[in-house]
Every structure is written in C-alpha cells, then in structure tokens.
Amino acid sequence: MSKIKVLIVDDSAVVRQVAREVLASDPGIEVIGAVSDPVFALERMATGWPDVIVLDIEMPRMDGLSFLRKIMSEHPTPVVICSTLAEEGAETTLEAMSAGAVCIITKPKLGLKQFLQDASNDMLAAVHAAAHANMRRLGRAGTRALPLVPKLSYDAVLASAQATGAMLRTTDRVVAIGTSTGGTQALEAVLSALPTVCSGIVIVQHMPEKFTAMFAERLDRLCQMNVREAKSGDRVIPGRALIAPGGRHMMLRRSGAQYHVDVAEGPLVNRHKPSVDVLFRSVAQTAGRNALGIIMTGMGDDGARGMHEMHQAGAATVAEDESTCVVFGMPREAIKLGGVDKVLPLDQISREIMASGT
C-alpha cells in the first residue's frame, strides 16, 4: 500500500520538528514537508500534493482558516487542525471544522515538545482517520488506524445491569446521538433541521474539552431548539439538546417520569472521554423503549456495543448510511453487531427524530 503523504504547516519550529518525528515513526506515513505558513505550503504543494495536511490556525502572512477555505474550494484535501486549547481560539477552530477540517489535535501554549510526544498516538490516529475521510462529504466547495492507549470498555465507567423501570412508558422521549470524525458538520445538519419543540436530545461528539462549550454555543445560534453543553442535573426536555462536555462522560438517569443527565470523570472508554458507549448503555438501562439511538459518522467502534444494548432494551436504533458518512467506522460496527433497526442517509435523520416523538 502507498504511504500517506503528509504536509505540516505550523509557524512553531518545535511543532514542526516534533510532528515530523512523530509522523515519520509510522511506516505508513511519509512527511513530504514541514513549513512555517500557508504561503510556503502553497509553494511546496505546487511540486506535489499531500494526502493529508496538518494545519495550525494562527500563522503569519495567511491564517490557517483562510488557507483551509482556499484548499477546500480549489482542491479538497483532508486537513487535521493542530490548535491550542485557548478558549479565545476555540471559535475559530470550530469555524475550521465547519469549513471542512476532519478533526482537531489540541496543543498547549507551553510544554509543546513534551505534549506532542505524549500525544503521538492521537496525532497518528488523526492522520489515518483523515486519510480515510470522504472528501465529497467534507468539502464545502484502506489505511488502518493505529492503536492508541489501552482500550477499556464501558464496564470501566458504568456496570452492566438490567433496565430499571426503563420499559415503562413515559410522556418524555429521549434521543441519544453518538458521533466522531465528521460529526460537527453532521450534527449541524441534523439539529438545524429540527423544530423548536421535539424530543429531548443527549449527544456525545468526540471533541476535546474547551471546544464542546463553544460548539454548543455555535449550534444554539444556528438551531431553533436550545443547545447547550451539559451539566450534572440538567433535565432532558423537549426542545433541548445537551452535548457531553469534552473530557467527561455523560450518563442518563431517571427520576420518576423525568430524565436528567449526570456528568462524571472516569477513564477513557474505547479511548474516548466522553464515550458514546457509556451514554448509550445508560440510555438502555434508564429509558429503554422510550428512546431513539442514532450513531453517525466516526472512526472506530465507540457506540456499537451500547447501541446493541439499546436495541435489546427496546429502543429504536438508527445508523447513518455510508453514502453520507465522512468516516463509516462507527455506524458500520453498530450494523455488524446487529443492533441497528434502520440505516438512513444524513438528510433523513432529522425526520426520524421528529417521527420518534409522536
């Protein structure tokens, strides 16, 4: 198999050096260049186009967002954003995701070299995911992912148990959505198509902390329904979507006929925190047939087992069709486990949500 050709664009010499070393350690990746800004990148790309670009946002001469938009309009190419955790930059980074970037690698302002070395598996996995991306879905105008940290199951956070009262019907309905790579665009498409009042929604989108609050605020501005980053005790009510905060798990609980969420610390599950499996298991145990589970675009298999448990508990379950996924990994694994009732393209998922509330 041919190697994934990667171009690094970052004004930090330390980032360029360490990122080059990390990526070059993978025999399936070839770093074809590491440059300090988009102007140099365009010059380098004139002699050979990369398969994946690792891109900073704040750079001299041309910022990363302008460069990304130029690339997506002229020659759509998978882009991995390498951005700081600074909250003031989160909105710009989310604009980059909306413009077609595949995923985010976060970096601190200090201790860059050690951080990048510690996060080397994340960077390698992000590049492999980007190389798999369906650019027809991402563009606005066969390589396997490498293993990351030890993979814990959702048992590490929420033990398996029989549904407690979940099979009893309530007037409140719950929609649980899980997604990862390509999910920011997919969620925007689904939620913005929903009316002011529909079933309450709980969402896990794999995203670093600090970015989920900004992401929720962005969706809240674009959508008729209320969208917010979840806090422990928040009630799941019609017309509200709760997004699990980055770096913490979210679980559904029931109090009488009402549903609430708990947000908690815990280990990485399926190498993610928040984990879709954790949310889906809690929904299976708490809501059962009062729920609709939806798994959308994303790399890996987080959510597949949880969706199977939701299916067994009587919930309706939907997977996004491969034709509209940026990465078909998560829906494919859920389908393979036999826990999916329907496979629908992205533009039909909002209608399924509205129908589930009737």
C-alpha positions as CSV (number, residue, x, y, z in Angstrom):
1,M,0.0,0.0,0.0
2,S,1.3,3.5,-0.8
3,K,2.2,5.7,2.1
4,I,0.1,8.6,3.3
5,K,1.8,11.8,2.2
6,V,1.6,14.5,4.9
7,L,2.4,18.2,4.8
8,I,2.9,20.0,8.2
9,V,2.0,23.7,8.2
10,D,2.8,25.4,11.6
11,D,4.8,28.6,12.5
12,S,6.3,26.9,15.5
13,A,9.7,25.3,14.7
14,V,9.2,23.0,17.7
15,V,5.9,21.7,16.5
16,R,7.2,21.2,13.0
17,Q,10.2,19.2,14.3
18,V,8.3,17.0,16.8
19,A,5.3,16.4,14.5
20,R,7.7,15.4,11.7
21,E,9.5,12.9,14.1
22,V,6.1,11.5,15.3
23,L,4.7,11.0,11.9
24,A,7.9,9.7,10.4
25,S,7.9,6.9,13.0
26,D,4.9,5.4,11.3
27,P,6.0,3.2,8.3
28,G,2.7,4.0,6.6
29,I,3.3,7.8,6.6
30,E,5.7,9.9,4.6
31,V,6.2,13.6,5.6
32,I,6.7,15.4,2.4
33,G,7.3,18.8,4.0
34,A,7.1,21.0,7.1
35,V,6.7,24.7,6.5
36,S,6.0,27.8,8.6
37,D,3.0,29.3,6.9
38,P,0.4,28.7,4.1
39,V,2.3,30.8,1.6
40,F,5.3,28.4,1.8
41,A,2.8,25.5,1.8
42,L,1.3,26.6,-1.5
43,E,4.8,26.7,-3.0
44,R,5.6,23.2,-1.7
45,M,2.2,21.8,-2.9
46,A,2.9,23.1,-6.4
47,T,5.5,20.3,-6.7
48,G,3.5,17.5,-5.2
49,W,0.1,17.4,-3.5
50,P,-0.2,15.9,0.0
51,D,-2.8,13.3,1.0
52,V,-3.3,15.0,4.4
53,I,-2.4,18.4,5.8
54,V,-1.6,19.1,9.5
55,L,-2.5,22.7,9.9
56,D,-2.2,25.4,12.6
57,I,-4.7,28.2,12.7
58,E,-2.7,31.3,13.8
59,M,0.2,32.0,11.4
60,P,1.8,34.9,9.7
61,R,1.0,36.1,6.2
62,M,-2.1,33.9,5.8
63,D,-4.1,32.4,8.7
64,G,-5.0,28.7,8.7
65,L,-8.7,29.3,8.3
66,S,-8.2,31.3,5.1
67,F,-5.8,28.7,3.8
68,L,-8.3,25.9,4.6
69,R,-11.1,27.6,2.7
70,K,-8.9,28.2,-0.3
71,I,-7.8,24.5,-0.3
72,M,-11.4,23.2,0.1
73,S,-12.7,25.4,-2.8
74,E,-9.9,24.6,-5.2
75,H,-8.7,21.1,-4.3
76,P,-10.5,19.5,-1.3
77,T,-7.9,17.7,0.9
78,P,-8.1,16.1,4.3
79,V,-7.0,18.6,6.9
80,V,-6.1,17.9,10.6
81,I,-6.2,21.1,12.7
82,C,-3.4,21.4,15.3
83,S,-4.7,24.1,17.6
84,T,-4.1,25.5,21.1
85,L,-6.5,24.8,23.9
86,A,-7.0,28.6,24.4
87,E,-10.7,29.4,24.6
88,E,-10.3,32.5,22.5
89,G,-9.2,30.3,19.6
90,A,-11.9,27.7,20.0
91,E,-14.5,29.5,17.9
92,T,-12.0,29.9,15.0
93,T,-11.1,26.2,15.3
94,L,-14.8,25.3,15.1
95,E,-15.2,27.5,12.0
96,A,-12.3,25.4,10.5
97,M,-14.3,22.2,11.3
98,S,-17.3,23.7,9.7
99,A,-15.2,24.7,6.7
100,G,-14.2,21.0,6.2
101,A,-11.4,20.1,8.6
102,V,-11.5,16.5,9.6
103,C,-10.6,16.6,13.3
104,I,-8.7,18.6,16.0
105,I,-5.4,17.9,17.7
106,T,-5.1,20.2,20.7
107,K,-1.8,21.6,21.9
108,P,-1.0,23.8,24.9
109,K,0.8,27.1,24.7
110,L,3.6,25.8,27.0
111,G,5.4,22.4,27.1
112,L,4.7,21.8,23.4
113,K,7.5,19.3,22.8
114,Q,6.6,17.0,25.7
115,F,2.9,17.3,24.9
116,L,3.3,16.4,21.3
117,Q,5.5,13.4,22.2
118,D,2.9,12.3,24.8
119,A,0.0,12.7,22.2
120,S,1.8,11.0,19.4
121,N,-0.7,8.2,19.2
122,D,-3.5,10.8,18.8
123,M,-1.7,12.5,16.0
124,L,-1.1,9.3,14.2
125,A,-4.7,8.2,14.5
126,A,-5.9,11.6,13.4
127,V,-3.8,11.4,10.2
128,H,-5.0,7.9,9.4
129,A,-8.6,9.0,10.0
130,A,-8.1,12.0,7.7
131,A,-6.7,9.8,5.0
132,H,-9.9,7.8,5.1
133,A,-12.2,10.8,5.0
134,N,-14.9,11.0,2.4
135,M,-14.0,14.4,1.0
136,R,-17.2,14.5,-1.1
137,R,-19.0,14.9,2.3
138,L,-16.5,17.2,4.0
139,G,-15.7,19.6,1.1
140,R,-17.8,22.6,1.2
141,A,-17.0,23.8,-2.3
142,G,-7.7,1.3,3.1
143,T,-5.2,2.6,5.7
144,R,-5.9,1.2,9.2
145,A,-5.9,3.4,12.3
146,L,-3.0,2.6,14.7
147,P,-3.8,1.5,18.2
148,L,-3.8,4.2,20.9
149,V,-3.9,3.8,24.6
150,P,-5.2,0.5,26.1
151,K,-8.8,0.2,25.1
152,L,-11.2,0.0,28.1
153,S,-14.9,-1.0,27.6
154,Y,-17.8,0.9,29.1
155,D,-17.7,-1.5,32.1
156,A,-15.0,0.7,33.4
157,V,-17.5,3.5,33.9
158,L,-21.0,2.0,34.1
159,A,-21.6,-1.6,35.1
160,S,-24.0,-3.8,33.1
161,A,-27.4,-4.0,34.7
162,Q,-30.9,-4.9,34.0
163,A,-33.0,-1.9,32.9
164,T,-34.7,-0.4,35.9
165,G,-38.1,0.9,35.1
166,A,-36.9,1.6,31.6
167,M,-39.6,-0.5,29.9
168,L,-42.3,1.7,31.5
169,R,-43.6,4.2,29.0
170,T,-43.4,7.9,30.0
171,T,-44.5,11.0,28.2
172,D,-40.9,12.1,27.9
173,R,-38.9,10.7,25.0
174,V,-35.1,10.7,24.7
175,V,-33.0,10.8,21.5
176,A,-29.3,9.7,22.1
177,I,-26.8,10.6,19.4
178,G,-23.2,9.5,19.1
179,T,-20.7,10.7,16.5
180,S,-17.0,11.4,16.0
181,T,-15.0,12.3,12.9
182,G,-17.1,14.5,10.6
183,G,-19.7,14.8,13.4
184,T,-19.6,18.5,13.8
185,Q,-20.9,19.0,10.3
186,A,-23.4,16.1,10.6
187,L,-24.8,17.4,13.9
188,E,-25.2,20.9,12.4
189,A,-27.2,19.4,9.5
190,V,-29.4,17.3,11.8
191,L,-30.1,19.8,14.6
192,S,-30.6,22.8,12.4
193,A,-33.4,21.0,10.6
194,L,-35.4,20.3,13.8
195,P,-38.3,22.5,15.0
196,T,-38.4,24.4,18.3
197,V,-40.0,21.6,20.1
198,C,-39.0,18.0,19.5
199,S,-37.9,15.1,21.8
200,G,-35.1,15.9,24.2
201,I,-31.6,15.0,22.8
202,V,-28.4,13.9,24.5
203,I,-25.3,13.9,22.4
204,V,-21.7,12.6,22.6
205,Q,-19.4,14.2,20.0
206,H,-15.8,13.2,20.4
207,M,-14.2,16.6,20.9
208,P,-11.5,18.0,23.3
209,E,-12.5,19.9,26.4
210,K,-12.9,23.7,25.9
211,F,-14.3,23.1,22.4
212,T,-17.6,21.5,23.4
213,A,-18.9,24.6,25.1
214,M,-18.1,26.7,22.0
215,F,-19.5,24.1,19.8
216,A,-22.8,24.0,21.7
217,E,-23.0,27.9,21.6
218,R,-22.4,27.8,17.8
219,L,-25.2,25.2,17.3
220,D,-27.5,27.2,19.6
221,R,-27.2,30.2,17.4
222,L,-27.9,28.1,14.2
223,C,-30.7,26.0,15.6
224,Q,-34.3,26.6,16.6
225,M,-34.0,24.3,19.6
226,N,-31.9,25.1,22.6
227,V,-28.4,23.6,22.5
228,R,-26.1,23.7,25.5
229,E,-23.1,21.9,27.0
230,A,-24.4,19.5,29.6
231,K,-24.0,19.9,33.4
232,S,-24.9,17.3,36.0
233,G,-28.6,17.6,36.9
234,D,-29.7,19.1,33.6
235,R,-33.1,17.9,32.7
236,V,-33.7,16.3,29.3
237,I,-36.8,18.1,28.0
238,P,-38.4,18.7,24.6
239,G,-36.7,21.4,22.6
240,R,-33.3,21.0,24.3
241,A,-30.1,19.2,23.2
242,L,-27.4,18.5,25.7
243,I,-23.8,17.9,24.5
244,A,-21.4,16.0,26.7
245,P,-18.5,18.2,27.8
246,G,-15.1,17.2,26.4
247,G,-13.0,15.3,28.9
248,R,-16.0,13.9,30.9
249,H,-18.6,11.1,30.4
250,M,-22.3,11.8,30.3
251,M,-25.0,9.4,31.5
252,L,-28.8,9.5,31.5
253,R,-30.7,8.9,34.7
254,R,-34.4,8.8,35.5
255,S,-36.3,10.5,38.4
256,G,-39.9,9.5,38.3
257,A,-41.1,10.2,34.8
258,Q,-38.3,12.7,34.1
259,Y,-34.9,12.3,32.7
260,H,-31.7,14.1,33.7
261,V,-28.0,13.7,32.9
262,D,-25.0,13.1,35.1
263,V,-21.6,14.4,34.0
264,A,-18.7,12.5,35.6
265,E,-15.0,11.9,35.5
266,G,-13.7,8.5,34.6
267,P,-11.2,6.6,32.5
268,L,-11.1,6.7,28.7
269,V,-13.6,4.2,27.2
270,N,-12.8,3.0,23.8
271,R,-10.0,5.5,24.0
272,H,-12.5,8.4,24.3
273,K,-13.9,10.6,27.0
274,P,-16.8,11.3,26.6
275,S,-17.7,7.9,25.2
276,V,-20.7,7.1,23.1
277,D,-20.9,3.6,24.6
278,V,-21.2,5.0,28.2
279,L,-24.1,7.3,27.1
280,F,-25.8,4.5,25.1
281,R,-25.6,2.0,27.9
282,S,-27.1,4.5,30.4
283,V,-29.9,5.2,28.0
284,A,-30.6,1.5,27.5
285,Q,-30.7,1.0,31.3
286,T,-32.7,4.1,32.0
287,A,-35.0,4.8,29.0
288,G,-35.3,1.5,27.1
289,R,-38.1,1.7,24.6
290,N,-38.7,5.4,25.4
291,A,-35.5,6.2,23.5
292,L,-34.2,6.5,20.0
293,G,-30.5,5.8,19.4
294,I,-28.6,7.3,16.5
295,I,-25.0,6.6,15.6
296,M,-23.4,8.8,12.9
297,T,-20.1,9.3,11.1
298,G,-16.9,8.5,13.0
299,M,-13.8,6.3,13.2
300,G,-13.6,3.2,15.3
301,D,-16.3,1.3,17.1
302,D,-17.3,3.5,20.1
303,G,-21.1,3.3,20.5
304,A,-21.6,0.0,18.7
305,R,-22.0,-2.2,21.8
306,G,-24.1,0.5,23.6
307,M,-26.4,0.7,20.6
308,H,-26.8,-3.1,20.7
309,E,-27.8,-2.8,24.3
310,M,-30.3,-0.1,23.5
311,H,-31.8,-2.3,20.8
312,Q,-32.1,-5.2,23.2
313,A,-33.8,-2.9,25.7
314,G,-36.5,-2.0,23.1
315,A,-35.2,1.3,21.8
316,A,-35.4,2.2,18.2
317,T,-32.0,2.5,16.6
318,V,-30.6,4.2,13.5
319,A,-27.2,4.3,11.8
320,E,-26.1,6.8,9.3
321,D,-25.7,5.4,5.8
322,E,-22.2,5.0,4.4
323,S,-23.1,7.3,1.4
324,T,-23.2,10.4,3.7
325,C,-20.6,9.5,6.3
326,V,-17.2,11.2,6.4
327,V,-15.9,8.0,8.0
328,F,-18.2,5.0,8.1
329,G,-16.4,3.2,11.0
330,M,-18.8,3.7,13.9
331,P,-22.1,3.1,12.0
332,R,-20.5,0.1,10.2
333,E,-19.5,-1.6,13.5
334,A,-23.0,-1.0,15.0
335,I,-24.6,-2.6,12.0
336,K,-22.3,-5.6,12.2
337,L,-23.3,-6.2,15.8
338,G,-27.0,-6.4,14.7
339,G,-28.2,-3.5,16.9
340,V,-29.5,-1.2,14.1
341,D,-33.1,-1.1,13.0
342,K,-32.7,1.4,10.2
343,V,-29.8,2.7,8.1
344,L,-30.6,6.2,6.8
345,P,-28.7,9.0,4.9
346,L,-28.0,12.1,6.9
347,D,-30.8,14.2,5.3
348,Q,-33.4,11.7,6.7
349,I,-32.2,11.6,10.3
350,S,-34.0,14.8,11.4
351,R,-37.3,13.4,10.1
352,E,-36.7,10.2,12.0
353,I,-36.2,12.2,15.2
354,M,-39.4,14.1,14.7
355,A,-41.3,11.0,13.9
356,S,-40.0,9.3,17.1
357,G,-41.6,12.0,19.3
358,T,-45.1,11.2,18.1
